[in-house]
Amino acid sequence: MLGLVKKRNKYMHLDQKLRYLLLGFLIPMVLLVFITIGVLGYYSIRYNKLSHNEIVGSKFSISFKDDLDLEMYYISIASRAATELDEQLEKVDDAIELAKSLQKTTYLKESKKSLENILVYCNNLKKRMVELTEERNYDQRQIMLENNIRVLTGLIQTETQNYIYYEAGYLAKIEKSIMFSIRISILGLVLFSIIVTIVLLRRAFRFSEEISKPIGLICDNIKTVGDGNFYIEPVETYDYEVTVLNDGIQKMALRIKDLLEKEKQEQIRRHKTELQLIQAQINPHFLYNTLDTIVWLIEIGNQADAIKLITSLSEFFRTSLSKGKDIISLEEELSHTKSYLEIQQVRYGDIMDYRIDIPKSLWDLPIPKLTIQPLVENALYHGIKNMRKKGSIFIEGVDLGSDFIIRVGDDGKGMTKELLEEVKGSMKGERGTGFGIRAVHERIKLFCGEGYGIEISSKEGEGTLIEIIMLKKKKDFLSI
């Protein structure tokens, strides 16, 4: 059951959680307010009724006895100031109606008893008032006035005062209860507010953490993906929107990884094709020219140089094949380049010198095949060959710790600013000259990553310098 609840909560929308959070605070608060209002309203009604009863009873107690005794005295002595008996009986009837109305709003037992006595006394009073007016004897009427009328009005007054006394006491009790209820209600509201505030804050902090923590982890995952690592841990969350966001990022990371992998494979295939194109461009012409040179050396009887040339040619093609590998050691690449230079020096010895200065500490590092040789070829054919004086080509290596640089330079013809910009544009993917340089540049970026590749500088009439900036990698890459 708990697992089902968690599963349902996992897909709960954020707005639902917010509504539940607010309702969890508002509903108890509203209920407590209504209960407090109900209690205070109940006591307020009781208080108003008691106040009304006390006020009415007080007026009745003050005027009833004195007025009635005086009027009945006038009647007993047959005074001209006497009013009709019916008017006096009507006053007693009014008192009876008043007592009956007070019975409806009276709750205290003693007060009810006083009202019942008042009703009994009032009914007896009416009878005695009628009897007094029917009596012809003056002295007898005075005795009836004194012993009946005034005694009954006195009893009515006493019961009325008792009623007022009881109601006043009950009123004070109600006032005390009201004040107690107000204090309890205020205290309850304060305590409830404190408890609800604590609970609400706790739930709000938890709710905030349930949102901010997963989103923070998702942000970390996005940064991880941005850094090129697409293996990210899924984020556990109980919010629908955050779950959708996390699932989307997971799928996005996998899709980016697949797309980059496909793009990488496509680049590898493209660069293999470019490598084959470079080899296809070099091998036929180079082989034809070299064989022609060998034949010429043999014809003039220079067997030593012919043998040297054949040996260099064999080493050149052995390195070119490299058992089908695209990644070889720097030592092998230098051997391949040196074989190329030795062959070309036989042909162009009168116009070309070369120098190779690479620290042995770099020889074992892996490097894409045909990285240095195409650049040396460019230096020969575009820098040295078209000059009217002898030039030189140099190859240097610099160890930078985690990186290293191979410099291929010449002191030949150099390039104009326009041509240099065209070559640099070609390295960025624009159309133009410099196919070999662009191929080497992109293969190094593919092998080492962004930030690596070729930087070229040249000045017309002074020569050209190409720097190959590479990341050091382990020998394991030689198996690629």
Secondary structure in CASP SS format (residue, H / E / C, confidence):
PFRMAT SS
TARGET T0000
AUTHOR 0000-0000-0000
METHOD secondary structure of the structure
MODEL  1
M C 1.00
L H 1.00
G H 1.00
L H 1.00
V H 1.00
K H 1.00
K H 1.00
R H 1.00
N H 1.00
K H 1.00
Y C 1.00
M E 1.00
H C 1.00
L H 1.00
D H 1.00
Q H 1.00
K H 1.00
L H 1.00
R H 1.00
Y H 1.00
L H 1.00
L H 1.00
L H 1.00
G H 1.00
F H 1.00
L H 1.00
I H 1.00
P H 1.00
M H 1.00
V H 1.00
L H 1.00
L H 1.00
V H 1.00
F H 1.00
I H 1.00
T H 1.00
I H 1.00
G H 1.00
V H 1.00
L H 1.00
G H 1.00
Y H 1.00
Y H 1.00
S H 1.00
I H 1.00
R H 1.00
Y H 1.00
N H 1.00
K H 1.00
L H 1.00
S H 1.00
H H 1.00
N H 1.00
E H 1.00
I H 1.00
V H 1.00
G H 1.00
S H 1.00
K H 1.00
F H 1.00
S H 1.00
I H 1.00
S H 1.00
F H 1.00
K H 1.00
D H 1.00
D H 1.00
L H 1.00
D H 1.00
L H 1.00
E H 1.00
M H 1.00
Y H 1.00
Y H 1.00
I H 1.00
S H 1.00
I C 1.00
A C 1.00
S C 1.00
R C 1.00
A C 1.00
A C 1.00
T C 1.00
E C 1.00
L H 1.00
D H 1.00
E H 1.00
Q H 1.00
L H 1.00
E H 1.00
K H 1.00
V H 1.00
D H 1.00
D H 1.00
A H 1.00
I H 1.00
E H 1.00
L H 1.00
A H 1.00
K H 1.00
S H 1.00
L H 1.00
Q H 1.00
K H 1.00
T C 1.00
T C 1.00
Y C 1.00
L C 1.00
K H 1.00
E H 1.00
S H 1.00
K H 1.00
K H 1.00
S H 1.00
L H 1.00
E H 1.00
N H 1.00
I H 1.00
L H 1.00
V H 1.00
Y H 1.00
C H 1.00
N H 1.00
N H 1.00
L H 1.00
K H 1.00
K H 1.00
R H 1.00
M H 1.00
V H 1.00
E H 1.00
L H 1.00
T H 1.00
E H 1.00
E C 1.00
R C 1.00
N C 1.00
Y H 1.00
D H 1.00
Q H 1.00
R H 1.00
Q H 1.00
I H 1.00
M H 1.00
L H 1.00
E H 1.00
N H 1.00
N H 1.00
I H 1.00
R H 1.00
V H 1.00
L H 1.00
T H 1.00
G H 1.00
L H 1.00
I H 1.00
Q H 1.00
T H 1.00
E H 1.00
T H 1.00
Q H 1.00
N H 1.00
Y H 1.00
I H 1.00
Y H 1.00
Y H 1.00
E H 1.00
A H 1.00
G H 1.00
Y H 1.00
L H 1.00
A H 1.00
K H 1.00
I H 1.00
E H 1.00
K H 1.00
S H 1.00
I H 1.00
M H 1.00
F H 1.00
S H 1.00
I H 1.00
R H 1.00
I H 1.00
S H 1.00
I H 1.00
L H 1.00
G H 1.00
L H 1.00
V H 1.00
L H 1.00
F H 1.00
S H 1.00
I H 1.00
I H 1.00
V H 1.00
T H 1.00
I H 1.00
V H 1.00
L H 1.00
L H 1.00
R H 1.00
R H 1.00
A H 1.00
F H 1.00
R H 1.00
F H 1.00
S H 1.00
E H 1.00
E H 1.00
I H 1.00
S H 1.00
K H 1.00
P H 1.00
I H 1.00
G H 1.00
L H 1.00
I H 1.00
C H 1.00
D H 1.00
N H 1.00
I H 1.00
K H 1.00
T H 1.00
V H 1.00
G H 1.00
D C 1.00
G C 1.00
N C 1.00
F C 1.00
Y C 1.00
I C 1.00
E C 1.00
P C 1.00
V C 1.00
E C 1.00
T C 1.00
Y C 1.00
D E 1.00
Y H 1.00
E H 1.00
V H 1.00
T H 1.00
V H 1.00
L H 1.00
N H 1.00
D H 1.00
G H 1.00
I H 1.00
Q H 1.00
K H 1.00
M H 1.00
A H 1.00
L H 1.00
R H 1.00
I H 1.00
K H 1.00
D H 1.00
L H 1.00
L H 1.00
E H 1.00
K H 1.00
E H 1.00
K H 1.00
Q H 1.00
E H 1.00
Q H 1.00
I H 1.00
R H 1.00
R H 1.00
H H 1.00
K H 1.00
T H 1.00
E H 1.00
L H 1.00
Q H 1.00
L H 1.00
I H 1.00
Q H 1.00
A H 1.00
Q H 1.00
I H 1.00
N H 1.00
P H 1.00
H H 1.00
F H 1.00
L H 1.00
Y H 1.00
N H 1.00
T H 1.00
L H 1.00
D H 1.00
T H 1.00
I H 1.00
V H 1.00
W H 1.00
L H 1.00
I H 1.00
E H 1.00
I C 1.00
G C 1.00
N C 1.00
Q H 1.00
A H 1.00
D H 1.00
A H 1.00
I H 1.00
K H 1.00
L H 1.00
I H 1.00
T H 1.00
S H 1.00
L H 1.00
S H 1.00
E H 1.00
F H 1.00
F H 1.00
R H 1.00
T H 1.00
S H 1.00
L H 1.00
S H 1.00
K H 1.00
G H 1.00
K C 1.00
D C 1.00
I E 1.00
I E 1.00
S E 1.00
L H 1.00
E H 1.00
E H 1.00
E H 1.00
L H 1.00
S H 1.00
H H 1.00
T H 1.00
K H 1.00
S H 1.00
Y H 1.00
L H 1.00
E H 1.00
I H 1.00
Q H 1.00
Q H 1.00
V H 1.00
R H 1.00
Y H 1.00
G C 1.00
D C 1.00
I C 1.00
M E 1.00
D E 1.00
Y E 1.00
R E 1.00
I E 1.00
D E 1.00
I C 1.00
P C 1.00
K H 1.00
S H 1.00
L H 1.00
W C 1.00
D C 1.00
L C 1.00
P E 1.00
I E 1.00
P E 1.00
K C 1.00
L C 1.00
T C 1.00
I C 1.00
Q H 1.00
P H 1.00
L H 1.00
V H 1.00
E H 1.00
N H 1.00
A H 1.00
L H 1.00
Y H 1.00
H H 1.00
G H 1.00
I H 1.00
K C 1.00
N C 1.00
M C 1.00
R C 1.00
K C 1.00
K C 1.00
G E 1.00
S E 1.00
I E 1.00
F E 1.00
I E 1.00
E E 1.00
G E 1.00
V E 1.00
D E 1.00
L C 1.00
G C 1.00
S C 1.00
D E 1.00
F E 1.00
I E 1.00
I E 1.00
R E 1.00
V E 1.00
G E 1.00
D E 1.00
D C 1.00
G C 1.00
K C 1.00
G C 1.00
M C 1.00
T C 1.00
K H 1.00
E H 1.00
L H 1.00
L H 1.00
E H 1.00
E H 1.00
V H 1.00
K H 1.00
G H 1.00
S H 1.00
M H 1.00
K C 1.00
G C 1.00
E C 1.00
R C 1.00
G C 1.00
T C 1.00
G C 1.00
F H 1.00
G H 1.00
I H 1.00
R H 1.00
A H 1.00
V H 1.00
H H 1.00
E H 1.00
R H 1.00
I H 1.00
K H 1.00
L H 1.00
F H 1.00
C H 1.00
G C 1.00
E C 1.00
G C 1.00
Y C 1.00
G E 1.00
I E 1.00
E E 1.00
I E 1.00
S E 1.00
S E 1.00
K E 1.00
E C 1.00
G C 1.00
E C 1.00
G E 1.00
T E 1.00
L E 1.00
I E 1.00
E E 1.00
I E 1.00
I E 1.00
M E 1.00
L E 1.00
K C 1.00
K C 1.00
K C 1.00
K H 1.00
D H 1.00
F H 1.00
L H 1.00
S H 1.00
I C 1.00
END
